[in-house]
């Protein structure tokens, strides 16, 4: 059991959420991860092009050596 696993931001804006320590879980065990994001009202961050076409941020589970495993968590921000 890896006690140093974490959910880490790898692509895009972090929205104030860079790393979430996960701790150790047996392989295949379910877990609930809560993302506490800071998103300002209004437009998606960045340039005008990003606001029109949206931005993506990605987080991934990593082991204690920083090697990714498991599914990606993808967030897409669009301005309407």
C-alpha positions as CSV (number, residue, x, y, z in Angstrom):
1,X,0.0,0.0,0.0
2,X,1.4,3.4,-1.0
3,X,0.9,5.9,1.7
4,X,2.3,8.8,-0.3
5,X,-0.1,8.8,-3.2
6,X,-1.6,12.1,-4.3
7,X,-3.9,13.7,-6.9
8,X,-1.8,16.3,-8.7
9,X,-2.5,19.0,-11.3
10,X,-0.6,18.4,-14.5
11,X,-2.2,20.5,-17.3
12,X,-3.9,23.9,-17.3
13,X,-5.0,26.3,-14.6
14,X,-5.1,24.7,-11.0
15,X,-7.9,26.9,-9.7
16,X,-6.2,26.9,-6.4
17,X,-6.0,23.1,-6.3
18,X,-2.5,21.9,-7.0
19,X,-2.2,18.7,-4.8
20,X,-4.4,16.5,-2.7
21,X,-2.7,13.9,-0.6
22,X,-4.6,10.7,-1.0
23,X,-2.7,8.4,1.4
24,X,-2.7,4.6,1.1
25,X,-5.6,2.5,-0.3
26,X,-5.5,-1.2,-1.2
27,X,-5.5,-1.8,-5.0
28,X,-9.0,-1.6,-6.4
29,X,-10.5,0.1,-3.2
30,X,-13.0,2.9,-3.9
31,X,-12.2,6.4,-2.6
32,X,-14.0,9.8,-2.6
33,X,-11.9,12.7,-3.6
34,X,-13.2,16.2,-3.0
35,X,-11.9,19.1,-5.2
36,X,-12.1,22.5,-3.6
37,X,-11.7,24.8,-6.6
38,X,-11.6,28.6,-6.7
39,X,-13.4,29.8,-9.8
40,X,-14.2,33.4,-10.3
41,X,-17.5,34.3,-11.8
42,X,-17.7,35.5,-15.3
43,X,-15.2,34.4,-17.9
44,X,-12.8,31.5,-18.1
45,X,-9.2,32.7,-17.3
46,X,-6.7,33.7,-19.9
47,X,-6.7,35.4,-23.3
48,X,-9.8,36.3,-25.3
49,X,-9.3,33.2,-27.4
50,X,-9.3,31.0,-24.4
51,X,-12.4,32.6,-23.1
52,X,-14.2,32.0,-26.4
53,X,-12.9,28.4,-26.9
54,X,-12.6,27.3,-23.3
55,X,-9.7,25.9,-21.2
56,X,-9.0,22.5,-19.8
57,X,-7.3,21.5,-16.6
58,X,-6.2,18.0,-15.8
59,X,-5.3,16.2,-12.5
60,X,-4.0,12.7,-12.2
61,X,-3.3,10.2,-9.4
62,X,0.5,9.8,-8.7
63,X,2.4,7.4,-6.6
64,X,5.1,8.4,-4.1
65,X,7.7,8.6,-7.0
66,X,5.5,11.0,-9.0
67,X,4.5,8.3,-11.5
68,X,0.9,8.7,-12.7
69,X,-1.6,5.9,-12.4
70,X,-5.4,5.5,-12.7
71,X,-7.9,7.8,-14.4
72,X,-7.5,11.5,-15.3
73,X,-9.8,14.1,-13.8
74,X,-10.6,16.6,-16.6
75,X,-12.3,20.0,-16.0
76,X,-13.3,22.1,-19.0
77,X,-14.2,25.8,-18.4
78,X,-16.3,27.7,-21.0
79,X,-17.6,31.2,-21.0
80,X,-21.2,31.8,-22.2
